[in-house]
Amino acid sequence: MAFLDKLLGKKKKTTLKAKCPITKEPIEEGFGFMLTTAQVVASKKYWDMVMTEPETMSYTVSHFKNQSSGTQMRNMIFEKYSSVEKPWMISDSCINLFEQVDKTSARENAKKWWANEGNYNPENSGPATAALDAQTFKDLKDYAVLEAGRSRIVLQ
């Protein structure tokens, strides 16, 4: 049958997959929480986690030792995450990083995404600068770049 499908040009329906960008764990169909980039960058818990991961810890230590290179790297990390265009499919194990998020509507948005085969974007999707006013964006950036992870750093 597969040979005939190939011969006749029938394509297999591709299975929609989602993976949490934080843990990289696969998210089963019908599950997960869909957040906008603005919702993600608004979380202090998220930034504390990002800025103290093994890959970023050296920049955080450098930043708190007043080395401009560490601050520059933290700024680049913020810019990278805050400019994400697509909504974020977050796993159940990570949703508690986002304390300000309405979990019910985030779950509903995920279900709409699954139902529309990945062709659904919640309101205010796109880069954080497009969804947030300038002062809110600046305040979030200041926290992420200047303060995130401070409580987890021990300077000698």
SELO-193405 format. One record per residue: y, z, x of N, C-alpha, C in turn; residue in three letters. Coordinates in steps of 0.1 Angstrom, whole numbers, padded with zeros to 4 digits, always signed. Example, Ala and Ser with C-alpha at 12.3 -4.5 7.8 and 13.67 -1.06 7.14 Angstrom:
2
-0057+0078+0132-0045+0078+0123-0033+0078+0132ALA-0022+0071+0128-0011+0071+0137+0000+0079+0129SER
***
This chain:
156
-0012+0000+0008+0000+0000+0000+0013+0000+0009MET+0012+0008+0019+0024+0008+0028+0026-0005+0034ALA+0016-0013+0037+0017-0026+0043+0025-0035+0032PHE+0021-0035+0020+0027-0043+0009+0042-0038+0007LEU+0044-0025+0008+0058-0021+0006+0066-0026+0018ASP+0061-0026+0029+0068-0031+0041+0070-0046+0039LYS+0060-0053+0035+0060-0068+0033+0071-0072+0023LEU+0071-0064+0012+0080-0067+0001+0094-0061+0003LEU+0096-0054+0013+0109-0048+0016+0112-0035+0009GLY+0102-0029+0003+0105-0016-0003+0107-0005+0007LYS+0117+0003+0005+0120+0013+0014+0115+0026+0008LYS+0110+0035+0017+0106+0048+0013+0119+0056+0010LYS+0118+0064+0000+0129+0073-0003+0129+0084+0008LYS+0141+0085+0015+0142+0095+0025+0144+0109+0019THR+0138+0118+0025+0139+0132+0021+0152+0138+0026THR+0159+0144+0017+0172+0150+0021+0168+0164+0028LEU+0175+0166+0039+0173+0178+0047+0186+0185+0050LYS+0185+0198+0050+0197+0205+0054+0193+0216+0065ALA+0202+0218+0074+0200+0228+0084+0213+0236+0086LYS+0211+0249+0086+0222+0258+0088+0229+0256+0102CYS+0242+0253+0102+0248+0250+0115+0249+0263+0124PRO+0247+0275+0118+0248+0287+0126+0234+0290+0133ILE+0224+0291+0125+0211+0295+0130+0202+0283+0133THR+0205+0271+0128+0197+0259+0130+0185+0259+0122LYS+0183+0269+0113+0171+0270+0105+0172+0260+0094GLU+0160+0254+0090+0161+0244+0079+0163+0252+0066PRO+0170+0245+0057+0172+0251+0044+0164+0243+0033ILE+0156+0250+0026+0148+0244+0016+0156+0238+0005GLU+0151+0227-0001+0158+0220-0012+0160+0230-0023GLU+0173+0230-0028+0177+0239-0039+0183+0252-0034GLY+0182+0255-0021+0187+0268-0016+0199+0266-0008PHE+0204+0276-0002+0216+0276+0007+0229+0278-0001GLY+0239+0279+0006+0253+0281+0001+0262+0270+0007PHE+0270+0264-0001+0279+0254+0005+0293+0259+0006MET+0298+0259+0018+0312+0264+0021+0321+0253+0026LEU+0333+0254+0024+0343+0244+0030+0346+0250+0044THR+0352+0241+0052+0356+0245+0065+0366+0256+0064THR+0375+0256+0055+0385+0266+0053+0379+0280+0050ALA+0368+0280+0042+0361+0292+0039+0355+0298+0052GLN+0349+0289+0060+0342+0293+0072+0352+0299+0082VAL+0363+0292+0084+0373+0297+0094+0380+0310+0090VAL+0380+0313+0077+0387+0324+0072+0379+0337+0074ALA+0367+0337+0080+0359+0348+0082+0360+0354+0096SER+0365+0367+0096+0366+0374+0109+0352+0377+0115LYS+0343+0380+0106+0329+0383+0111+0323+0370+0117LYS+0326+0359+0112+0321+0346+0118+0327+0344+0132TYR+0340+0346+0133+0347+0344+0146+0342+0355+0156TRP+0340+0367+0152+0334+0377+0161+0321+0373+0166ASP+0313+0367+0157+0299+0362+0162+0301+0350+0171MET+0309+0340+0167+0310+0328+0175+0315+0331+0189VAL+0325+0340+0190+0332+0342+0203+0324+0352+0212MET+0313+0357+0207+0304+0366+0215+0290+0361+0216THR+0288+0348+0213+0275+0342+0215+0273+0341+0230GLU+0260+0340+0235+0258+0338+0249+0266+0326+0255PRO+0267+0315+0248+0274+0303+0253+0289+0305+0254GLU+0295+0315+0247+0310+0316+0247+0314+0330+0253THR+0305+0338+0256+0308+0352+0260+0317+0352+0273MET+0314+0343+0282+0322+0342+0295+0336+0339+0292SER+0339+0330+0282+0353+0327+0279+0360+0339+0272TYR+0352+0346+0264+0358+0358+0258+0361+0369+0268THR+0353+0371+0278+0355+0381+0288+0368+0376+0296VAL+0368+0364+0300+0380+0358+0307+0392+0360+0299SER+0392+0357+0286+0404+0359+0278+0409+0373+0278HIS+0400+0383+0276+0404+0396+0276+0408+0402+0290PHE+0405+0394+0300+0409+0398+0314+0422+0390+0317LYS+0428+0385+0306+0441+0377+0307+0440+0365+0316ASN+0429+0358+0316+0428+0346+0323+0430+0334+0313GLN+0440+0326+0316+0443+0316+0307+0432+0306+0304SER+0423+0304+0313+0412+0294+0311+0403+0299+0300SER+0401+0312+0299+0393+0317+0288+0400+0315+0274GLY+0413+0318+0274+0420+0316+0262+0420+0301+0258THR+0422+0292+0267+0422+0278+0264+0408+0274+0258GLN+0397+0279+0264+0384+0275+0259+0382+0280+0244MET+0387+0293+0242+0386+0298+0228+0394+0290+0219ARG+0405+0285+0223+0414+0277+0215+0406+0264+0211ASN+0400+0258+0221+0392+0245+0219+0381+0248+0209MET+0374+0259+0210+0363+0263+0201+0368+0264+0187ILE+0380+0270+0185+0386+0271+0172+0389+0257+0167PHE+0395+0249+0175+0399+0236+0170+0387+0228+0166GLU+0376+0229+0174+0363+0222+0171+0358+0226+0157LYS+0357+0239+0154+0352+0243+0141+0361+0241+0130TYR+0374+0243+0132+0384+0242+0121+0386+0228+0117SER+0382+0218+0125+0385+0204+0121+0372+0197+0115SER+0362+0205+0112+0350+0199+0106+0353+0193+0092VAL+0350+0180+0090+0353+0173+0078+0344+0177+0066GLU+0331+0177+0070+0321+0179+0059+0319+0194+0055LYS+0315+0197+0043+0312+0210+0039+0300+0216+0047PRO+0299+0229+0048+0289+0235+0056+0278+0241+0047TRP+0265+0237+0050+0254+0243+0042+0249+0255+0050MET+0251+0267+0044+0248+0279+0051+0236+0285+0046ILE+0227+0291+0054+0215+0297+0050+0217+0311+0044SER+0207+0315+0037+0208+0328+0030+0209+0339+0041ASP+0204+0337+0053+0205+0348+0063+0219+0349+0069SER+0227+0339+0067+0241+0339+0073+0252+0341+0063CYS+0249+0340+0050+0260+0341+0041+0268+0354+0041ILE+0263+0364+0046+0270+0377+0046+0281+0377+0057ASN+0281+0367+0066+0292+0366+0075+0305+0363+0068LEU+0304+0358+0056+0316+0353+0049+0319+0362+0037PHE+0325+0373+0040+0327+0383+0030+0337+0379+0019GLU+0346+0370+0021+0356+0366+0011+0350+0355+0002GLN+0339+0350+0004+0333+0339-0004+0327+0343-0017VAL+0329+0336-0027+0322+0338-0040+0308+0332-0039ASP+0298+0340-0037+0285+0335-0034+0279+0327-0046LYS+0283+0331-0058+0278+0324-0070+0283+0309-0070THR+0296+0307-0067+0301+0293-0067+0296+0286-0055SER+0294+0293-0043+0289+0286-0031+0274+0282-0034ALA+0267+0290-0041+0253+0286-0044+0253+0274-0054ARG+0262+0274-0064+0263+0263-0073+0267+0250-0066GLU+0276+0251-0057+0280+0239-0049+0269+0234-0041ASN+0260+0243-0035+0248+0238-0028+0239+0231-0038ALA+0237+0236-0049+0228+0230-0059+0233+0216-0063LYS+0246+0215-0065+0252+0202-0068+0250+0192-0056LYS+0251+0197-0044+0249+0189-0032+0234+0184-0032TRP+0225+0193-0035+0211+0189-0035+0209+0179-0047TRP+0214+0181-0058+0212+0173-0070+0218+0159-0068ALA+0228+0158-0060+0235+0145-0058+0231+0139-0044ASN+0219+0143-0039+0213+0138-0027+0223+0138-0015GLU+0230+0149-0014+0239+0151-0003+0253+0144-0005GLY+0255+0139-0016+0268+0132-0019+0277+0140-0028ASN+0280+0152-0023+0289+0161-0031+0297+0169-0021TYR+0310+0170-0024+0319+0178-0016+0327+0187-0025ASN+0326+0200-0023+0334+0209-0031+0349+0207-0030PRO+0356+0212-0039+0371+0212-0038+0376+0218-0025GLU+0386+0213-0020+0392+0218-0007+0383+0215+0005ASN+0374+0205+0004+0366+0201+0016+0375+0195+0026SER+0370+0193+0038+0378+0187+0049+0382+0197+0059GLY+0390+0193+0069+0395+0202+0079+0403+0214+0073PRO+0402+0225+0080+0409+0237+0075+0424+0235+0073ALA+0430+0226+0082+0444+0224+0081+0448+0217+0068THR+0439+0209+0062+0442+0202+0050+0441+0212+0037ALA+0433+0222+0039+0431+0231+0027+0439+0244+0027ALA+0444+0247+0039+0452+0260+0040+0466+0258+0043LEU+0475+0267+0039+0489+0266+0042+0491+0269+0057ASP+0501+0264+0063+0504+0265+0077+0503+0280+0082ALA+0509+0289+0075+0509+0303+0080+0495+0309+0079GLN+0488+0307+0069+0474+0312+0068+0466+0306+0079THR+0467+0293+0082+0459+0287+0093+0463+0293+0106PHE+0476+0295+0108+0480+0301+0121+0475+0316+0123LYS+0475+0323+0112+0470+0337+0112+0455+0337+0116ASP+0447+0328+0109+0433+0327+0112+0430+0323+0127LEU+0438+0313+0131+0437+0308+0145+0440+0319+0155LYS+0451+0327+0152+0455+0338+0161+0444+0348+0162ASP+0437+0351+0151+0426+0361+0151+0415+0355+0160TYR+0410+0343+0156+0399+0337+0163+0401+0336+0178ALA+0413+0331+0182+0416+0329+0196+0419+0341+0204VAL+0427+0350+0198+0433+0361+0205+0426+0374+0203LEU+0419+0376+0192+0413+0389+0189+0398+0389+0187GLU+0392+0379+0182+0377+0379+0179+0369+0383+0191ALA+0360+0393+0187+0350+0398+0197+0356+0409+0206GLY+0368+0413+0204+0374+0424+0212+0365+0437+0212ARG+0360+0441+0201+0352+0453+0200+0339+0452+0206SER+0334+0440+0210+0321+0438+0216+0322+0436+0231ARG+0334+0437+0236+0336+0434+0251+0338+0447+0258ILE+0331+0449+0269+0334+0460+0278+0339+0455+0291VAL+0352+0458+0294+0358+0453+0307+0357+0464+0317LEU+0354+0460+0329+0353+0470+0340+0365+0468+0349GLN
***
